[in-house]
Amino acid sequence: MQWWVNDTRVTSVTGSTLDSTHFDKGDQVYARVYPFDGDDEGFPVTTAIANVVNTAPVISTVTIGPNPPSATTPITATVTANDVDPQDVLTYTYNWRVDGSTVKLGTDGVLEASYLFRNAAVQVFVTANDGTANSSQIPSNTLTVGNSAPSTPTVAVSPRWPAAGRDGLRCRITTQSTDVDSDPVTYRFSWTRDGVAHTAGGGYVGPTTTTWTDDTIPAADIADGETWVCTAYATDGNRNSGTATATAHAITVDLASVSAGEGTTCAIAPDRTPRCWGENELGEGRPLEIPMNRIDVGGRAGCGLSASNSVTCWGSMSEAPPTGAWADVQVGAVHACALSPSGTLRCWGTSISGQTTAPNGTWSSLSVGTLHSCALDTLGNPFCWGENGNHQLDAPTGPFVEIAAGGSFSCGLRGDGSITCWGASFAQNVPTRLLRRRPRAGALQACGITTNDELRCWGDTTQVQTTPPTGTFVSVSPGAYHACGTRTDGTTVCWGDRSTGATQPPTPCR
């Protein structure tokens, strides 16, 4: 017997069966039979031609994964199929269904995470095609989308170089976590000191801010040379995000809380008493000789927080400060504002443009400028009030992690380290290098500390010196016509207008 495919003899087969490996769809197959009686061969007989038709593909399994799925990870289909026609190339059509309704139909075997949400039932129906015929439509297994973990936040510790025994630490979220399930997110903080967990009574429960729990370390716990690491993560109550860390290094400083004003500079000495140098026309350079936790000097007045965190002021302030304990106090040209531990604001002094009318609400940080002030709420949204002659109150959309009010301008630091300023045009020539620390603003200039701990200043170069000294710094305070900063070695340096003596800190500073 001879087998022929498309008029070509299949010489390897002489039996009565030709298997399918020798032909494909569209081929013509026939056999030629030669009778033989053992002695003689008779005339051959040729069969009718058989036309090979297409055979539809067959899908054996369809599975989808990963299992279990979440609303943040795409789902992928895996198909096992067979086609007896060896030259066929199979394509697949995927009918993706969520809760029984088709959400995506086509040749893509991946369902993007944007289609997914918690408790959604996901299934795909797949059809194979060999170019001529379709297989039966085969369903996959069904997956139910579970709870998704929040995204990992980013954090920063401030100050990054705390003054030992003087500066407390705060770990703040600079990029908020998001939750695709729209679950409310809270944060958890923990601290290590020189690699050892900071504990008290078997489990550290630190001081808290109005925004987060355990995100602060009191100054009394911090000693010279220590390295503090804050670790934070987000939780939706069921799943946790990844962890984020930030580090601070404690140093001993000659002067703490250095503040540059109009023609005066003030700071806190090692014995915690205030020291001021420069002008003293209206008593702005002569604070009370009492222990202080913080000090700030503005136009012709200054204010500080005493050892009990009550506010005391001196100089030309026209109104007595509020009573009680406060977390921060800052002074402008003719007014001052304070931030309470619970996040409320109070302003006092002379109100030329409404700058003493503090907004209601809960606030996380405060900055007082010459004739206006700004604050950030607990979500980083800015609000400014007071004088608006140069649109310094017209803050752009947040969130910001820090804010600074200057003379006729304001600036905000975003979580990615970029700076945005608004108001007077001279203040908007901001540095392109990312900042690590909160920008500080004076009347005509602003300064910040880069991720390499170097200083960058910008502003009205016709009236102030915006080129700071080189080196690495832990803090900076620009005033009206001068500025001062604390180096990472703990010393203080000032630059700018030297006519008032405000750039000449007392020894052992330099």
Steps between C-alpha positions, in 0.01 A plus 500: 500500500617850415386821669498828312460855644454777247629257233821437696556147613554435870772240460536428871151355534388177321236385741128554499507804735648848443513697827422870520862609533534459123231744393341831600175674431452576129709203385371238255565141601449176306634144496607272218453127563692230311346149515749215541430123503839396619638459152372783284399862562177619341394838373479771776177651621498866609257614771293811489674818612438603860509878567634570852277747681586732797464374855398762759737554793414374846565691827566268791560745789475871581634632833540854631728634771654604727294332765400670720472820295505859620378823351856616435625207291390406143342159443651279228339211311692180416350283219579141401370408152554238227464502122550185292589707196873549561537809284227695676590800715243560771369835617278557801208725583456586868167606645584645841209519741476671838198413712347331194527799265746529212756775570756419231477300175793439266830324455662617825554226755556751779232687694643824639470586869287802412206261444535343844353586835460323828256202501464506120455156336729470196477237224608477136344305211750405226449396136783365282510555122725327246425743219201300380303369793439588864523273797227479756504790751659374822462677839781545748494459873338789690709722731367736765708816549613539859612798706795699359777636718556878503792635302826559687533859628815708507620664821742762624635578846537860608729641602744270325779628728329560837677691773555251780269563794338795323323383188230241499457278195197473280450232237261624235336338200619686191310288246170363620403138442213424266252214527330377184218357711427850636563372852597756763876488556686556825874498569719321750836636616789346689845629591849360556786676676842381383336187364310414820122533523403803706282352773341619819326262737535212256345677203569854389198728487639835404355849499249558223401775263145577389567307180671171592581289804855437627655720231705720735793458740545752783822701514584358844551153344761617248874504576799614298625259235190281493348375175122482499302310237127532451318211333144551377238305312135541408216263587138474392415283798550175309821531302814707547707688246873465463717691745676832450788636708672832569807581711615783729840558663517689832770764544603758760449858381639827628166674453156347443186637336697769313262765361596792272266801512510845344824626657526260792582133548397290800579145613502277807831446681615167651355602839164540318491878552443730200779690328441783250741715300461788256251785526296575814304814407171395662619226731493225236853398601433472872291195588423382851788306657297182556550144366340461158417210269456713188564858390400710197566863411317707239491871423541682832381226732577145602319213670604172655367189666603468865600176669128433558424594134314816595547797264706800605560802274714815506560810288226686316220240510180697563300222664571244769544142379246229577531292815542123516748257348592520130697292251637783283512878490618729217523876456437725198544876461219604735321177589570151631326162485521182705407138428358291783580131563146418385549683170305823560637845409501831684637832368542838670662841453414774249258391227568714193359255248330237710817314589386447861180325388618141514292237321304235687574132457783261581845586368828310492749783438522880504711769335474873576618750239535876504131592470343162425511145627450151357419159646454142384210285609543135593476397133764750385253748350624862527310804624638854527350816651591868541654739244450392136644785294717263296266199511710340771178350642405328173651164581496230231338164557675276751599282652817650645712360781635839611407865442681832541354852508740782408460870426287521185524134406446149632659161421406138548705180504340196338559140595732443203735778619390758241427862594207713385487874580228755433463874547781742410672401177854514644417208732389269222852438366519190716790253501469193281688285748267312732478607862501278805404755760220749526559826317533806722400845379607850596374832373691487170649152479440132569741216578488125525726202558560254216512123519879537535454734800622802300331840504304651213360855521301708253314833497558869429868503406501880468454541877621183669788258469349173377832318471536304825826360637615156395495196723231281651221636717230378735285815506469843340311820579484789249413842637430830326854582381706221653477128574649251743549124496621224728765270354512125551795553737268700731641847426297800385589723203322813374531697176349803326468859630762549770406856596274406793721234657237231436753292306744479792386222735659483845796272562566211486285525188643633176 
